[in-house]
Amino acid sequence: GDLGLVDFWKLAGSDPTTRNTWDTVDHRKTETKSEDDGTFNQYYGKNTRQYTERYDRIYGSASRQQAEWRVSSFELIANKPIPPSKKHFLSDHFGIATEIEYTEPPDGS
């Protein structure tokens, strides 16, 4: 059933460029790039199954009537390798940074 939660990525507009917080795809090898041009997160290992997914999320409670959430920014952080490397990332997951504003219901309930 409904848990009464607000998904801030959806509230921010569901931008596909900020959707995936997990990326095991080896971007070093594509038709248009040589191995030196792309990136690959070393945490996954070279024989990992390659896919992208949205594992990490930020939720807020929507249980209070007439409460309002506004998301003024939503972005991924630590989703690029640490220069000059093409494969050393801070983590196996990307981070999420968001600015959220919460407005209480008029009667404070």
MDAnalysis code that builds the backbone (N, CA, C; Angstrom):
import MDAnalysis as mda
import numpy as np

u = mda.Universe.empty(327, n_residues=109, atom_resindex=np.repeat(np.arange(109), 3), trajectory=True)
u.add_TopologyAttr("name", ["N", "CA", "C"] * 109)
u.add_TopologyAttr("resid", np.arange(1, 110))
u.add_TopologyAttr("resname", ["GLY", "ASP", "LEU", "GLY", "LEU", "VAL", "ASP", "PHE", "TRP", "LYS", "LEU", "ALA", "GLY", "SER", "ASP", "PRO", "THR", "THR", "ARG", "ASN", "THR", "TRP", "ASP", "THR", "VAL", "ASP", "HIS", "ARG", "LYS", "THR", "GLU", "THR", "LYS", "SER", "GLU", "ASP", "ASP", "GLY", "THR", "PHE", "ASN", "GLN", "TYR", "TYR", "GLY", "LYS", "ASN", "THR", "ARG", "GLN", "TYR", "THR", "GLU", "ARG", "TYR", "ASP", "ARG", "ILE", "TYR", "GLY", "SER", "ALA", "SER", "ARG", "GLN", "GLN", "ALA", "GLU", "TRP", "ARG", "VAL", "SER", "SER", "PHE", "GLU", "LEU", "ILE", "ALA", "ASN", "LYS", "PRO", "ILE", "PRO", "PRO", "SER", "LYS", "LYS", "HIS", "PHE", "LEU", "SER", "ASP", "HIS", "PHE", "GLY", "ILE", "ALA", "THR", "GLU", "ILE", "GLU", "TYR", "THR", "GLU", "PRO", "PRO", "ASP", "GLY", "SER"])
u.atoms.positions = np.array([
    [0.807, -1.192, 0.000],
    [0.000, 0.000, 0.000],
    [0.850, 1.255, 0.000],
    [0.185, 2.352, 0.084],
    [0.821, 3.664, 0.070],
    [1.480, 3.929, 1.417],
    [2.762, 4.234, 1.399],
    [3.503, 4.503, 2.626],
    [3.454, 5.977, 3.007],
    [2.828, 6.800, 2.174],
    [2.752, 8.220, 2.477],
    [4.083, 8.928, 2.311],
    [4.855, 8.538, 1.291],
    [6.163, 9.142, 1.057],
    [6.180, 9.923, -0.253],
    [6.979, 10.977, -0.281],
    [7.198, 11.769, -1.479],
    [8.596, 11.458, -1.978],
    [8.725, 11.075, -3.236],
    [10.017, 10.804, -3.868],
    [10.511, 12.124, -4.463],
    [11.610, 12.667, -3.917],
    [12.066, 13.988, -4.330],
    [12.605, 14.019, -5.755],
    [13.126, 12.933, -6.272],
    [13.549, 12.903, -7.671],
    [12.342, 13.097, -8.580],
    [11.245, 12.431, -8.264],
    [10.020, 12.599, -9.062],
    [9.468, 14.008, -8.908],
    [9.489, 14.523, -7.689],
    [8.995, 15.874, -7.433],
    [9.836, 16.923, -8.164],
    [11.118, 16.633, -8.361],
    [12.017, 17.558, -9.061],
    [11.855, 17.500, -10.578],
    [11.028, 16.595, -11.072],
    [10.778, 16.526, -12.507],
    [11.266, 15.274, -13.203],
    [11.822, 14.323, -12.449],
    [12.251, 13.027, -13.000],
    [13.246, 13.162, -14.150],
    [14.231, 14.029, -13.990],
    [15.244, 14.236, -15.032],
    [16.033, 12.944, -15.242],
    [16.015, 12.386, -16.449],
    [16.723, 11.124, -16.675],
    [18.235, 11.212, -16.457],
    [18.818, 12.408, -16.548],
    [20.265, 12.535, -16.342],
    [20.653, 12.429, -14.873],
    [19.686, 12.534, -13.954],
    [19.971, 12.388, -12.521],
    [19.317, 11.138, -11.937],
    [18.822, 10.260, -12.773],
    [18.088, 9.076, -12.317],
    [18.989, 8.011, -11.688],
    [20.036, 7.612, -12.392],
    [20.821, 6.439, -11.981],
    [21.928, 6.800, -11.008],
    [21.907, 6.133, -9.865],
    [22.953, 6.320, -8.856],
    [23.910, 5.132, -8.826],
    [23.749, 4.245, -9.778],
    [24.567, 3.035, -9.886],
    [24.833, 2.826, -11.366],
    [26.094, 2.673, -11.750],
    [26.435, 2.508, -13.164],
    [27.628, 1.573, -13.272],
    [27.356, 0.345, -13.675],
    [28.432, -0.641, -13.821],
    [28.865, -0.792, -15.277],
    [28.373, 0.059, -16.150],
    [28.711, -0.018, -17.569],
    [30.147, 0.451, -17.786],
    [30.877, -0.292, -18.588],
    [32.250, 0.087, -18.935],
    [32.173, 1.071, -20.097],
    [32.313, 2.352, -19.780],
    [32.210, 3.401, -20.793],
    [33.528, 3.626, -21.536],
    [34.522, 2.803, -21.243],
    [35.814, 2.947, -21.926],
    [35.782, 2.358, -23.322],
    [34.889, 1.427, -23.546],
    [34.885, 0.705, -24.818],
    [33.546, 0.899, -25.530],
    [33.521, 1.813, -26.456],
    [32.340, 2.004, -27.291],
    [32.801, 2.139, -28.735],
    [31.857, 2.182, -29.636],
    [32.210, 2.297, -31.048],
    [32.915, 3.621, -31.352],
    [32.589, 4.660, -30.597],
    [33.130, 5.986, -30.905],
    [34.293, 6.386, -30.007],
    [34.656, 5.561, -29.031],
    [35.722, 5.930, -28.091],
    [36.801, 4.861, -28.042],
    [38.004, 5.304, -27.826],
    [39.058, 4.352, -27.505],
    [38.988, 4.106, -26.000],
    [39.705, 3.133, -25.505],
    [39.649, 2.803, -24.078],
    [40.092, 3.981, -23.203],
    [40.926, 4.860, -23.731],
    [41.417, 6.002, -22.961],
    [40.400, 7.142, -22.838],
    [39.332, 7.122, -23.633],
    [38.376, 8.232, -23.647],
    [37.242, 8.099, -22.635],
    [36.832, 6.911, -22.295],
    [35.679, 6.724, -21.417],
    [36.077, 6.464, -19.982],
    [35.074, 6.154, -19.151],
    [35.309, 5.879, -17.735],
    [34.744, 4.511, -17.363],
    [35.228, 3.995, -16.250],
    [34.711, 2.738, -15.695],
    [34.989, 2.752, -14.205],
    [33.973, 2.529, -13.399],
    [34.116, 2.548, -11.949],
    [34.820, 1.270, -11.494],
    [36.018, 1.399, -10.960],
    [36.849, 0.257, -10.568],
    [36.211, -0.618, -9.500],
    [35.244, -0.097, -8.747],
    [34.630, -0.870, -7.660],
    [33.870, -2.086, -8.167],
    [33.468, -2.068, -9.422],
    [32.631, -3.151, -9.932],
    [33.410, -4.350, -10.430],
    [34.633, -4.179, -10.843],
    [35.416, -5.280, -11.392],
    [35.129, -5.469, -12.862],
    [36.111, -5.964, -13.584],
    [35.982, -6.022, -15.042],
    [34.979, -7.064, -15.533],
    [34.617, -8.043, -14.709],
    [33.686, -9.082, -15.157],
    [32.273, -8.914, -14.597],
    [31.952, -7.736, -14.107],
    [30.639, -7.505, -13.517],
    [29.548, -7.431, -14.584],
    [28.321, -7.698, -14.173],
    [27.174, -7.503, -15.064],
    [27.016, -6.000, -15.259],
    [26.846, -5.539, -16.464],
    [26.827, -4.112, -16.749],
    [25.394, -3.601, -16.890],
    [25.045, -2.649, -16.022],
    [23.722, -2.040, -16.063],
    [23.726, -0.741, -15.266],
    [22.681, 0.034, -15.410],
    [22.480, 1.237, -14.612],
    [21.175, 1.083, -13.847],
    [21.100, 1.711, -12.670],
    [19.887, 1.583, -11.848],
    [19.777, 2.765, -10.898],
    [18.579, 2.973, -10.427],
    [18.292, 4.016, -9.441],
    [18.077, 3.352, -8.082],
    [19.161, 3.119, -7.356],
    [19.067, 2.477, -6.044],
    [18.909, 3.473, -4.904],
    [19.510, 4.627, -5.031],
    [19.541, 5.589, -3.928],
    [18.473, 6.646, -4.154],
    [17.749, 6.977, -3.083],
    [16.624, 7.902, -3.189],
    [16.542, 8.772, -1.948],
    [15.820, 9.870, -2.079],
    [15.516, 10.729, -0.933],
    [14.000, 10.839, -0.868],
    [13.458, 10.526, 0.302],
    [12.012, 10.579, 0.513],
    [11.664, 11.557, 1.624],
    [10.457, 12.081, 1.556],
    [9.898, 12.891, 2.625],
    [8.519, 12.367, 2.955],
    [8.033, 12.704, 4.118],
    [6.716, 12.255, 4.549],
    [5.631, 13.101, 3.904],
    [4.645, 12.426, 3.348],
    [3.501, 13.113, 2.756],
    [2.250, 12.852, 3.585],
    [2.428, 12.416, 4.814],
    [1.291, 12.000, 5.625],
    [0.471, 13.166, 6.164],
    [1.084, 14.328, 6.284],
    [0.351, 15.473, 6.820],
    [-0.450, 16.136, 5.701],
    [-1.695, 16.376, 5.937],
    [-2.541, 16.998, 4.916],
    [-2.099, 18.433, 4.651],
    [-2.086, 18.801, 3.387],
    [-1.786, 20.136, 2.897],
    [-0.331, 20.568, 3.127],
    [0.508, 19.691, 3.613],
    [1.928, 20.034, 3.713],
    [2.490, 20.094, 2.299],
    [3.435, 20.982, 2.086],
    [3.983, 21.136, 0.744],
    [5.496, 20.960, 0.743],
    [5.982, 20.175, -0.201],
    [7.404, 20.000, -0.451],
    [7.726, 20.677, -1.780],
    [8.838, 21.391, -1.833],
    [9.345, 21.942, -3.082],
    [10.814, 21.550, -3.203],
    [11.182, 21.113, -4.393],
    [12.570, 20.755, -4.664],
    [13.119, 21.794, -5.638],
    [14.094, 22.590, -5.192],
    [14.651, 23.621, -6.060],
    [15.866, 23.126, -6.843],
    [16.500, 22.058, -6.382],
    [17.588, 21.449, -7.157],
    [17.721, 19.983, -6.770],
    [18.153, 19.195, -7.727],
    [18.390, 17.766, -7.525],
    [19.511, 17.372, -8.473],
    [20.625, 16.903, -7.923],
    [21.751, 16.546, -8.779],
    [22.518, 15.363, -8.217],
    [23.247, 14.713, -9.105],
    [24.144, 13.640, -8.698],
    [25.506, 14.244, -8.380],
    [26.156, 13.692, -7.372],
    [27.510, 14.105, -7.029],
    [28.381, 12.852, -6.952],
    [29.678, 13.044, -7.093],
    [30.645, 11.935, -7.069],
    [30.313, 10.887, -8.132],
    [29.790, 11.345, -9.272],
    [29.451, 10.439, -10.365],
    [30.463, 10.482, -11.498],
    [31.592, 11.095, -11.224],
    [32.692, 11.167, -12.187],
    [33.956, 10.685, -11.474],
    [34.896, 10.123, -12.224],
    [36.138, 9.672, -11.581],
    [36.954, 10.848, -11.060],
    [37.810, 10.553, -10.101],
    [38.687, 11.560, -9.513],
    [39.860, 11.779, -10.477],
    [40.002, 12.997, -11.022],
    [41.081, 13.252, -11.992],
    [42.448, 12.997, -11.374],
    [43.390, 12.526, -12.127],
    [43.344, 12.324, -13.572],
    [42.859, 10.927, -13.967],
    [42.424, 10.134, -13.022],
    [42.015, 8.754, -13.286],
    [40.736, 8.694, -14.119],
    [40.563, 7.589, -14.817],
    [39.328, 7.310, -15.563],
    [38.517, 6.211, -14.875],
    [39.049, 5.674, -13.741],
    [38.344, 4.562, -13.097],
    [38.291, 4.642, -11.577],
    [38.869, 5.651, -10.969],
    [38.843, 5.775, -9.510],
    [37.737, 6.744, -9.093],
    [36.630, 6.172, -8.618],
    [35.489, 6.938, -8.140],
    [35.515, 6.949, -6.614],
    [34.795, 7.861, -5.987],
    [34.747, 7.915, -4.526],
    [34.032, 6.709, -3.935],
    [33.072, 6.151, -4.664],
    [32.259, 5.064, -4.136],
    [31.694, 4.249, -5.282],
    [31.066, 3.124, -4.941],
    [30.365, 2.349, -5.963],
    [28.989, 2.939, -6.257],
    [28.459, 3.787, -5.366],
    [27.199, 4.504, -5.594],
    [27.512, 5.973, -5.803],
    [26.676, 6.649, -6.584],
    [26.798, 8.093, -6.722],
    [25.996, 8.750, -5.608],
    [26.376, 9.948, -5.252],
    [25.660, 10.682, -4.219],
    [24.526, 11.512, -4.814],
    [23.637, 11.949, -3.940],
    [22.528, 12.818, -4.336],
    [22.619, 14.086, -3.503],
    [22.531, 15.235, -4.166],
    [22.478, 16.528, -3.478],
    [21.196, 17.221, -3.916],
    [20.432, 17.688, -2.954],
    [19.171, 18.337, -3.285],
    [18.894, 19.481, -2.329],
    [18.166, 20.454, -2.805],
    [17.665, 21.538, -1.962],
    [16.155, 21.374, -1.880],
    [15.674, 21.269, -0.645],
    [14.265, 20.965, -0.400],
    [13.690, 22.023, 0.522],
    [12.474, 22.431, 0.229],
    [11.760, 23.363, 1.099],
    [10.457, 22.706, 1.541],
    [10.211, 22.771, 2.816],
    [8.998, 22.190, 3.388],
    [8.158, 23.302, 4.000],
    [6.891, 23.321, 3.657],
    [5.962, 24.290, 4.206],
    [4.924, 23.567, 5.047],
    [4.813, 23.957, 6.304],
    [3.828, 23.347, 7.210],
    [2.404, 23.659, 6.730],
    [1.470, 22.777, 7.042],
    [0.068, 23.091, 6.771],
    [-0.346, 24.356, 7.513],
    [-1.315, 25.108, 6.985],
    [-1.711, 26.364, 7.617],
    [-2.108, 26.253, 9.083],
    [-2.755, 25.148, 9.461],
    [-3.202, 25.010, 10.858],
    [-2.167, 24.336, 11.747],
    [-0.992, 23.991, 11.167],
    [0.072, 23.378, 11.958],
    [-0.151, 21.925, 12.291],
    [-1.154, 21.279, 11.694],
    [-1.437, 19.874, 12.018],
    [-0.501, 18.924, 11.338],
])
